[in-house]
């Protein structure tokens, strides 16, 4: 897919670039770091390969030896940032401990991640580019909330069968709905306020809010 923006012109010398230069991990890391900083600060449209090259201390030729064009670089950076930031959500809930304890710990980690400045920056970046690159939004959802909901629904289903924390056994569909409701409660309007620069919750307020979400989930069944 061509964006028509900041596309590279043919670079004859690139064909003769040494393979070791193209694959040097230090160069790749420098480009990725500079690209992340530039895209987060400028957005996709305003960011240029020239800016990224200058920030990384490399030539445009070097960037194009690692990435086909600005669009490819942007997609790779969004995927990398999503992968790093959603680690807490991609770790299956612990099997040890009672359900209330597990949900509280999971909720604390999830809400802290949702409100982290780096997560908010990435959210703004992907939302601003979602119309142009709809696959980025889908990938971000699948790496984060989708995986968490799937793992959580399985946990709720298992614990309902053992009578831990839930008074009645629930069906897979009910477990999925409860998991989505829990994640929705956690996010609430806190992430919206944070994205708009409204005063964030303190750590103590966040923990108290998570406990109230757990109470509502468990007492509603």
N, C-alpha and C positions, 0 to 999 in steps of 0.2 A: 504493500500500500504506500503510495507516495503522498506526502503532505504538501509538496511544493515549497516547503520552507527550509532554508539553509541546507539544501542538498549538496553533497560533495561533487566537485567537478573531477573528471578523470585525472588521476595522478600517475603519470608514467613511471616515476621512480618507485612507486609502491610495489610494483611487480618484482623489483629487484631487492626489496627489503629482506634482510636476513630473517629466517624463521625464528631464531632465538629472540630477535628484537620484538617480533609480533607477539610472542608468548610470554615475555618477561612479566612475572607476577607483580613486581614492584610498580611497573608502569600501569598495569591493569588496575591495581588497587588505587593508585594515584588518580587515574581517570575516573574510576567509580566514585571515589570520595569527592572529587571536584564537581562531578556531574550532579551528585546528590545535593551538594550545597548550592549549586547554581540553579537547578530546577526548583528546589524548595524556595529559594529566594526570589526567583524571577518568573516561575511558571514555564510551561512548555514553549509558548509562543515567543516570549521575550528572551529566553535563554538562547545563546548561540554557541556553536562549536568553538568559535574563537575565544569566547569567555571561558569555556571549560578548559580549553587547551592552555590558556594563560594561567588559570588557577592551578592546573595540574602540573605546570612546568614542562609540558610536552608540546610537540607540534601537532597540527591538524592531521598530518599524515599518520602520526602514531595513533591518534584516536580512530581514524578510519581503518587502521590495520586490525583494530579490536572490534569495532562496531561498523556496520554497513552505512549507517546514516544517523541523524539526530533522533529519528523516531525509534530506531532499534535501541539506541543508547537509553532513551527515556523509558522504554518498556522494561529494559533490563534493570534499571535503577529502581523503578517502582516495585518490581518483583523482589529485588534484593531487600529493599527496605521493609516490604510487607513480611517477608520471611523472617527477618530479624525481630520485628516488633510484635509479631503474633506468636512467638514462642510460648508465652504463658498460656495462650488459648489452645495451642496444639498439643499440650501435654495432657494425656488422659487423666481424669480425676483420680486421686489416690483411692485405692481399694480399702486401705486401713482407716479406722476411725468411724465414728457414727456419722450418719448422713448429714446431720446439722453441722458438724465440724468440717466435713469435706466441702459442703456447699459454701460455708462461710469463708474458708480458705480460698476456694475457687473464685468466689465473688470478689474478695479483696484484690486478688491478682488481676482479675479481668477489668474491674473498674479503674484500678490504678493504671493499667495499660491504656484503657480508653482515654484517660485524661492526661496522659503523658504528653508533654509538648511536642516530642518527635512524632507521636502518633497523630496528633492534631494537625501538624504540618503536612504529613503524608495524606491524611484524609482530605485536606483542602486541595492538595495537588491532584489527587486522583479524581475528586469531584469536579475540578475545573477542566479535566481532560476527558471525562467520561463520555461526553457526546462524541468526541473525535475517536477515542479508543475504548469502546464499550467493553472489550475483553479485559481491560485492566480492572474495572469495577467488579466484574464477575470473579476474576482471579483473587482479588483482595477479599471478597466475601467468602469464597470457598476456603481460603487459607486461614481466615479468622473466625467469624461468627458461625459459619456453616459447620466447621469441624468441631467447635465447642458445643454447639447444639446437638450434634450427632452423638458425641461422647457423653454429654450430660443426660440425654434421653435414655441411653443404654444404662447408665448408672441408676437413674430413677426407676427404670423398669425392673432391674435386678433387686434393688433395695425394697421395692414394693412387694416383691415375691417373698422376701425374707422377713417382712414386717418391720424393717428398720426405718423409722421416721415417718412412714406413711401408713395411715390406718387401714387403707384398702388397697388391694392389688389393682394395678392399672394396666391398660392395654398399651401396645406400642404407639398407637396414635395419640392416646392421652399423654403418654410420656413425652412425645415429641412436642405436643402443644405446651405442656408444662415447662419444658426446657426453653422453648422460644419465649414464653411469658417471663421466665426468670431472667433471661438475658435482656429482654426488653425493659424489665423493671430496673435492672442494674444500670442500664444506660440512661433511662429516664430522660430528663431534660438537662442532666449534668453535662453531657458531651456537647449539646447545642449551646449551652451557656459558655462552656469553655471555648468553643469555636468562635463565639462572638466576643470573646474577651471579657465576659462577665466574671466576677470574682468566683474562684473555684472553691470547692470544699476543702476544709482542713483535713488532715489525716484522720483525726478523731471523728469528725463528722462523716467522713467517707465510710469508716468502719461501722459506725452506728447505723448508717443508711443500709449497708450490706446486711447487717443483722436483721433489720426490719424486713428486707426483701426475703430473706430466708424464712422468717417467721410467717410471712404471708403465704409463701409457697407451701410450707409444711402444714399450716393450719387450715389451708383451703381444701385439703383432701380428707 
